[in-house]
């Protein structure tokens, strides 16, 4: 089941070798998921949630902080921290 705006749809996927899951192209198009893009997987009992990880976390960080400016070293540290948090959670 996936949400697109207020519309809800469902689909069935099969787990292949090495536990790989292929997403239907409709989901890839709706959510702008491209080949090789990393997804964050949240698992709880029988529920799996996939969330896109930005291709450039620094761009997402820029969106979140807006006008706030960092020097280059502080921005690199923040980006490393964000990536580290995503890896710990997976």
C-alpha positions in Angstrom: 0.0 0.0 0.0 1.4 3.5 -0.8 0.1 7.0 -0.6 0.2 9.5 -3.4 -1.3 12.7 -2.1 -4.6 11.6 -0.6 -4.9 8.5 -2.9 -4.1 5.1 -1.5 -3.0 2.1 -3.6 -1.7 -1.3 -2.9 0.7 -3.6 -4.7 2.3 -6.9 -4.1 6.1 -7.5 -4.6 8.1 -10.7 -4.3 11.3 -11.1 -2.3 14.0 -12.5 -4.6 17.5 -13.9 -4.1 19.6 -12.1 -1.5 16.3 -10.6 -0.1 16.0 -8.1 -3.0 12.7 -6.4 -3.6 11.9 -4.8 -7.0 9.6 -1.9 -6.8 6.9 -1.6 -9.5 7.7 1.2 -12.0 4.5 3.0 -11.0 5.9 3.5 -7.5 9.3 4.6 -8.9 7.6 7.2 -11.1 5.2 8.5 -8.5 7.9 9.0 -5.9 10.7 9.9 -8.3 12.9 7.0 -7.3 15.8 6.4 -9.7 18.0 3.3 -10.3 20.7 3.1 -7.6 19.0 5.6 -5.2 19.3 4.7 -1.6 16.2 4.1 0.6 16.0 4.0 4.3 14.2 0.9 5.6 12.3 1.1 8.9 11.2 -2.3 10.2 8.9 -3.1 13.0 7.4 -6.6 13.4 5.6 -7.3 10.1 5.8 -3.7 8.9 8.4 -2.3 6.5 8.6 1.4 5.6 10.8 2.8 2.9 11.9 6.4 2.8 14.0 8.1 0.2 17.4 9.3 1.3 18.4 12.5 -0.5 21.1 12.0 -3.2 22.9 15.1 -1.8 22.2 15.3 2.0 23.8 18.7 2.0 21.0 20.0 -0.3 18.4 18.7 2.0 20.2 20.2 5.0 20.2 23.6 3.1 16.4 23.2 2.7 16.0 22.6 6.4 18.2 25.4 7.7 17.2 28.0 5.1 19.0 31.3 5.5 21.3 30.0 8.3 24.9 29.9 7.1 27.7 27.6 8.2 31.4 27.8 7.4 32.6 24.9 5.2 33.9 22.8 8.1 30.7 23.1 10.1 28.6 22.1 7.0 30.8 19.1 6.4 30.5 18.0 10.0 26.7 18.4 9.8 26.5 16.4 6.6 28.7 13.6 8.2 26.5 13.6 11.2 23.3 13.3 9.1 24.7 10.4 7.1 25.9 8.7 10.3 22.4 8.9 11.8 20.9 7.4 8.6 23.4 4.5 8.8 22.9 3.9 12.5 19.1 3.7 11.9 19.4 1.1 9.2 
